[in-house]
Amino acid sequence: MADTDAIKSRLDVVEIISERVQLQKAGRNYKANCPFHNEKTPSFIVDPGRQSWRCFGQCSEGGDVFNFLMKIDQIEFGEALGVLAQRAGVEIDKGGDPEKTNLHFEINNIALKFYQEALLSTEGSLAKTYLDKRGVSLEIREKFALGYSPRGRDSLKTHLAFHGVDLNKATECGLLVQSDDGRVRDFFWGRLMFPIHDRRGRVVGFGARALDDTMPKYINTAATPAFDKRRTLYGFHLSREAIRASNEGVIVEGYMDVIA
Ligand SMILES: [Zn+2]
């Protein structure tokens, strides 16, 4: 992306990181105790030549000034972009229409509720059996707002139309898809549904697991204005951490591992 290159060319990774981490000169580079894990011997290296950082210890992770800010402040890419663009004095192309994006979150939310209800219905018994088998408690199902997409190809579509949702917008959200015969139908059907939230808790998309031998086993919402690939990868990462930390959500973790 041209924006990020322009920003990076005007900022110094050493300067940005040294505002948060006590850096020591080490040859051409700088080192410090890693701010992301506990350690007594510095394994966090900042390379001014490459304008990058890396933890050679437990994290074995690194990146540029964007990744650093996202990680240290626990913010998503868009937010880091805003902060660094301002510092660098670079005007960024905001892209996307915020109002449109809000509508997408709303539509995704209607879909989430629909999938949740379907999981509780008779039709959702296949998904329920699967969750029972994997030992996923009702509490976890609720917490992660798990759902089921009915097998009828028009189930969600009908529901959205009933709620006055513009079906073109729902297609933009990746919930509906135009099939070869020109008909608009549900994109997800017969699958266990995992809503994907952004850091602000808004539903940006869905991951979906097949409950039979259908391939691919896992599919997810294609890139849409509300579902930014870069941000979402980061979002997955965060949810995965959160899920691991709470040591629950067994199947959710499995899902994350497959697509992350
Ligand atoms: Zn580290």
Residues whose N, C-alpha, C, O or C-beta is under 5 A from the ligand:
A	BS01	ZN	C34 F36 H37 C55 G57 Q58 C59
